[in-house]
Amino acid sequence: MSETHFGFEKVDDKEKAQRVKGVFDSVASRYDLMNDLMSAGMHRLWKAYTVQVADVRPGDKVLDIAAGTGDLTAAFAKKAGPTGQVVHTDINAAMLGVGRDRMLDEGLALPTVVCDAEKLPFRDGHFDLVSVAFGLRNMTHKDRALAEMARVLRPGGRLLVLEFSKVAEPLRRPYDWYSFNILPRLGKWIAGDADSYRYLAESIRMHPDQETLKGMMKAAGFGHVDVHNLTGGVTALHVGIKC
Ligand SMILES: C[S@@+](CC[C@H](N)C(=O)[O-])C[C@H]1O[C@@H](n2cnc3c(N)ncnc32)[C@H](O)[C@@H]1O
């Protein structure tokens, strides 16, 4: 038996995926509203920056992993155009369903695939760009997931990891206070679920910091990795090139 973390709690690594599924099953219908409220809309800016850095061109093949309700997926699809291929994936069908319905309402019909990032059902070297936003933190074996992301990228292809990260020291105390006092209350009030938002705050603290994640990406086959700190390190965008 090997152990991992679910937030601050130590759990058997076979249990983590099920616990994470419980979180996203519970919050799926209120996920987008909660994102806007708890980040005061900032997640839109972080994602807009990610889309700019991604620089998707017409005809590109893009895989969005842990794509959830699909706001990045939709933005990539608009850039890739009708000659491109953008695949909307997540391990959680409830999250994907919310995203698929919203994209259909916007006139975007994309392939939607329920799959585990640790065992991607795509062939080697197929994609020009792989993106994972706020998803890696929830994965049990991050090293396996990163290796899979490298496998499905073509040589020279890029992986974009947008994730909560380690904040700059002057922000740490107010950020901790907000995370452990306000977030769970907001979760209870809006999504009827304080525990999932307590898990969010805890999982952010357990996630590898900027330098550690950069090292993990290098170990997974990304020869060059750039780190872009956003909002004082509240989030970071790691951009890895498969060499
Ligand atoms: C916080 S949401 C992020 C959704 C979206 N990318 C965004 O930025 O709003 C995290 C997502 O990661 C997904 N996830 C967790 N573990 C996963 C795994 N092993 N493989 C694929 N997706 C996973 C969850 O189901 C959830 O939809």
The ligand as an SDF file (V2000), in Angstrom:
LIG
                    3D

 27 29  0  0  0  0  0  0  0  0999 V2000
  -10.3790   22.5260  -10.6370 C   0  0  0  0  0  0  0  0  0  0  0  0
  -10.9930   21.6070  -11.9960 S   0  0  0  0  0  0  0  0  0  0  0  0
  -10.2960   22.4420  -13.4020 C   0  0  0  0  0  0  0  0  0  0  0  0
  -11.2230   22.5280  -14.5730 C   0  0  0  0  0  0  0  0  0  0  0  0
  -10.7560   23.4420  -15.6950 C   0  0  0  0  0  0  0  0  0  0  0  0
   -9.5230   22.9890  -16.2910 N   0  0  0  0  0  0  0  0  0  0  0  0
  -10.6010   24.8680  -15.2380 C   0  0  0  0  0  0  0  0  0  0  0  0
   -9.4960   25.4010  -15.3440 O   0  0  0  0  0  0  0  0  0  0  0  0
  -11.5770   25.4630  -14.7760 O   0  0  0  0  0  0  0  0  0  0  0  0
   -9.9890   20.1610  -11.8880 C   0  0  0  0  0  0  0  0  0  0  0  0
  -10.4130   19.0540  -12.8080 C   0  0  0  0  0  0  0  0  0  0  0  0
   -9.4060   18.0280  -12.7750 O   0  0  0  0  0  0  0  0  0  0  0  0
  -10.0740   16.8110  -13.0400 C   0  0  0  0  0  0  0  0  0  0  0  0
   -9.2040   15.6760  -12.7120 N   0  0  0  0  0  0  0  0  0  0  0  0
   -8.7990   15.2780  -11.4910 C   0  0  0  0  0  0  0  0  0  0  0  0
   -8.0190   14.1880  -11.5840 N   0  0  0  0  0  0  0  0  0  0  0  0
   -7.9220   13.8800  -12.8950 C   0  0  0  0  0  0  0  0  0  0  0  0
   -7.2580   12.8750  -13.6450 C   0  0  0  0  0  0  0  0  0  0  0  0
   -6.5300   11.9350  -13.0280 N   0  0  0  0  0  0  0  0  0  0  0  0
   -7.3700   12.8650  -14.9800 N   0  0  0  0  0  0  0  0  0  0  0  0
   -8.1090   13.8050  -15.6030 C   0  0  0  0  0  0  0  0  0  0  0  0
   -8.7750   14.7910  -14.9570 N   0  0  0  0  0  0  0  0  0  0  0  0
   -8.6840   14.8320  -13.6200 C   0  0  0  0  0  0  0  0  0  0  0  0
  -11.3420   16.9240  -12.1900 C   0  0  0  0  0  0  0  0  0  0  0  0
  -12.3160   15.9820  -12.5420 O   0  0  0  0  0  0  0  0  0  0  0  0
  -11.7300   18.3780  -12.4280 C   0  0  0  0  0  0  0  0  0  0  0  0
  -12.6570   18.5240  -13.4690 O   0  0  0  0  0  0  0  0  0  0  0  0
  1  2  1  0
  2  3  1  0
  2 10  1  0
  3  4  1  0
  4  5  1  0
  5  6  1  0
  5  7  1  0
  7  8  2  0
  7  9  1  0
 10 11  1  0
 11 12  1  0
 11 26  1  0
 12 13  1  0
 13 14  1  0
 13 24  1  0
 14 15  1  0
 14 23  1  0
 15 16  2  0
 16 17  1  0
 17 18  1  0
 17 23  2  0
 18 19  1  0
 18 20  2  0
 20 21  1  0
 21 22  2  0
 22 23  1  0
 24 25  1  0
 24 26  1  0
 26 27  1  0
M  CHG  2   2   1   9  -1
M  END
$$$$
